[in-house]
């Protein structure tokens, strides 16, 4: 079980790094779009470096940035309110964390199933994005992959947390 958990952790870490690159790409896209529009406006339309698809690049980049971050972050970024958990034993805290993280796994399963269905549906129609004409099958397929990794990582982390909770006195 440990090699599987480590392989999924490494995959999630790779997706997390890719998420950071997507964030940088989104910032560069917005910056270039603003500069090109400013040049177009300042020159009265003589200098036209504007480009189509900037909105799609940023919106789909944001989608993938969030989805690629979730699998790695599921084990380390839960907000715990000390007011409610301060008097609890470490065992109970670990068990509650496991149950909560298991919910992320279930959420990932539900989303993955729906995105796999959507990918199949748009594959039949050949639907594309409006500006860049990217096949929606790719968008839904990548989203289904990311949510599948979220489901797998959420369940594996929850199992580890529950084992730690049961193993503590």
ChimeraX attribute file (.defattr): number of C-alpha atoms within 10 A of each C-alpha:
attribute: neighborCount
match mode: 1-to-1
recipient: residues
	/A:1	6
	/A:2	9
	/A:3	8
	/A:4	10
	/A:5	15
	/A:6	11
	/A:7	11
	/A:8	19
	/A:9	20
	/A:10	13
	/A:11	16
	/A:12	23
	/A:13	17
	/A:14	14
	/A:15	22
	/A:16	21
	/A:17	16
	/A:18	16
	/A:19	22
	/A:20	15
	/A:21	14
	/A:22	22
	/A:23	18
	/A:24	12
	/A:25	15
	/A:26	21
	/A:27	13
	/A:28	13
	/A:29	17
	/A:30	15
	/A:31	12
	/A:32	16
	/A:33	19
	/A:34	13
	/A:35	14
	/A:36	17
	/A:37	18
	/A:38	17
	/A:39	17
	/A:40	16
	/A:41	13
	/A:42	11
	/A:43	11
	/A:44	10
	/A:45	12
	/A:46	10
	/A:47	14
	/A:48	14
	/A:49	14
	/A:50	16
	/A:51	10
	/A:52	10
	/A:53	16
	/A:54	16
	/A:55	14
	/A:56	15
	/A:57	18
	/A:58	20
	/A:59	13
	/A:60	14
	/A:61	19
	/A:62	16
	/A:63	15
	/A:64	21
	/A:65	22
	/A:66	17
	/A:67	22
	/A:68	28
	/A:69	21
	/A:70	25
	/A:71	29
	/A:72	24
	/A:73	16
	/A:74	20
	/A:75	18
	/A:76	7
	/A:77	9
	/A:78	11
	/A:79	6
	/A:80	11
	/A:81	8
	/A:82	9
	/A:83	7
	/A:84	8
	/A:85	13
	/A:86	11
	/A:87	9
	/A:88	11
	/A:89	13
	/A:90	15
	/A:91	18
	/A:92	16
	/A:93	18
	/A:94	22
	/A:95	21
	/A:96	17
	/A:97	20
	/A:98	25
	/A:99	17
	/A:100	15
	/A:101	25
	/A:102	24
	/A:103	16
	/A:104	23
	/A:105	26
	/A:106	16
	/A:107	16
	/A:108	25
	/A:109	21
	/A:110	14
	/A:111	19
	/A:112	23
	/A:113	14
	/A:114	15
	/A:115	23
	/A:116	19
	/A:117	15
	/A:118	17
	/A:119	21
	/A:120	15
	/A:121	15
	/A:122	16
	/A:123	17
	/A:124	9
	/A:125	10
	/A:126	10
	/A:127	14
	/A:128	16
	/A:129	12
	/A:130	10
	/A:131	12
	/A:132	12
	/A:133	10
	/A:134	13
	/A:135	16
	/A:136	20
	/A:137	22
	/A:138	14
	/A:139	18
	/A:140	22
	/A:141	19
	/A:142	18
	/A:143	21
	/A:144	24
	/A:145	16
	/A:146	25
	/A:147	27
	/A:148	23
	/A:149	26
	/A:150	30
	/A:151	27
	/A:152	22
	/A:153	28
	/A:154	29
	/A:155	22
	/A:156	23
	/A:157	23
	/A:158	26
	/A:159	17
	/A:160	16
	/A:161	24
	/A:162	22
	/A:163	15
	/A:164	15
	/A:165	20
	/A:166	12
	/A:167	10
	/A:168	11
	/A:169	8
